[in-house]
Amino acid sequence: MIKFSQQTETQSESISLELLIDQFTLVLYNDEVNTFDHVINCLIRICRHELMEAEQCTWIVHVNGKCKVRNGSFEELEGMCNQLMNEGLSVKIE
């Protein structure tokens, strides 16, 4: 019984560590250059947002100055970040 408990605890720690390692956030920042339509279209095309999600994120950025638009591994978000920057958006991986 003790071995099972120890094994389960070790597996949980391993899973928790993996989740921490793979959890990065792509943050979109407000600017005075891009239109709502451009930002929404970029979020749909690049970040695979649904229309309503893209619209909500765009409004959050407009009102609060920034919005977390995607979570994932650094490798996954890096490509999205580069594409969004190429579209003229202000983004950062945190």
C-alpha positions as CSV (number, residue, x, y, z in Angstrom):
1,M,0.0,0.0,0.0
2,I,2.8,2.5,0.8
3,K,4.5,1.9,-2.6
4,F,1.3,2.6,-4.4
5,S,0.9,5.9,-2.5
6,Q,4.4,6.9,-3.2
7,Q,4.2,6.1,-6.9
8,T,0.9,8.1,-7.2
9,E,2.5,11.1,-5.5
10,T,5.5,10.9,-7.8
11,Q,3.3,10.7,-10.8
12,S,1.3,13.7,-9.6
13,E,4.4,15.8,-9.1
14,S,5.6,14.8,-12.6
15,I,2.3,15.8,-14.2
16,S,2.3,19.1,-12.2
17,L,5.8,19.9,-13.3
18,E,4.9,19.2,-17.0
19,L,2.0,21.5,-16.7
20,L,4.1,24.3,-15.3
21,I,6.7,23.8,-18.0
22,D,4.2,23.9,-20.9
23,Q,2.1,26.8,-19.6
24,F,3.0,30.0,-21.2
25,T,0.6,32.8,-22.2
26,L,0.4,34.9,-25.3
27,V,-0.6,38.4,-24.3
28,L,-2.0,41.0,-26.8
29,Y,-1.5,44.6,-26.0
30,N,-3.5,47.7,-27.1
31,D,-2.2,50.1,-29.7
32,E,-3.7,53.0,-31.5
33,V,-2.8,51.7,-35.0
34,N,-4.8,48.5,-35.7
35,T,-8.5,48.4,-36.3
36,F,-10.9,46.1,-34.4
37,D,-11.6,44.2,-37.6
38,H,-7.9,43.6,-38.3
39,V,-7.3,42.3,-34.7
40,I,-10.4,40.1,-34.8
41,N,-9.4,38.6,-38.1
42,C,-5.8,37.9,-36.9
43,L,-7.1,36.2,-33.7
44,I,-9.4,34.0,-35.8
45,R,-6.8,33.1,-38.4
46,I,-3.7,32.8,-36.3
47,C,-4.8,31.9,-32.8
48,R,-7.8,29.8,-34.0
49,H,-10.3,31.8,-32.0
50,E,-14.1,31.6,-32.7
51,L,-15.6,34.9,-33.8
52,M,-17.1,35.7,-30.4
53,E,-13.9,34.9,-28.5
54,A,-11.9,37.1,-30.9
55,E,-14.4,40.0,-30.4
56,Q,-14.3,39.7,-26.6
57,C,-10.5,39.6,-26.5
58,T,-10.4,42.7,-28.8
59,W,-12.7,44.6,-26.5
60,I,-10.7,43.5,-23.4
61,V,-7.5,44.8,-25.0
62,H,-9.2,48.1,-25.9
63,V,-10.6,48.6,-22.4
64,N,-7.8,47.1,-20.2
65,G,-4.8,47.6,-22.4
66,K,-4.0,43.9,-22.7
67,C,-5.6,40.5,-22.9
68,K,-4.3,36.9,-22.6
69,V,-5.3,35.4,-25.9
70,R,-3.8,31.9,-25.8
71,N,-2.1,29.4,-23.4
72,G,0.3,26.7,-24.4
73,S,3.9,25.6,-24.8
74,F,6.5,28.1,-25.7
75,E,7.1,26.5,-29.1
76,E,3.4,26.6,-30.0
77,L,3.0,30.2,-28.9
78,E,6.2,31.4,-30.5
79,G,4.9,30.8,-34.0
80,M,1.6,32.6,-33.2
81,C,3.5,35.5,-31.6
82,N,5.7,35.9,-34.7
83,Q,2.7,35.8,-37.1
84,L,0.8,38.4,-35.0
85,M,3.8,40.7,-34.9
86,N,4.2,40.4,-38.7
87,E,0.6,41.6,-38.8
88,G,1.5,44.7,-36.8
89,L,0.1,43.6,-33.5
90,S,1.8,44.1,-30.1
91,V,2.2,40.7,-28.4
92,K,4.4,39.0,-25.9
93,I,4.8,35.5,-24.5
94,E,4.8,35.4,-20.7
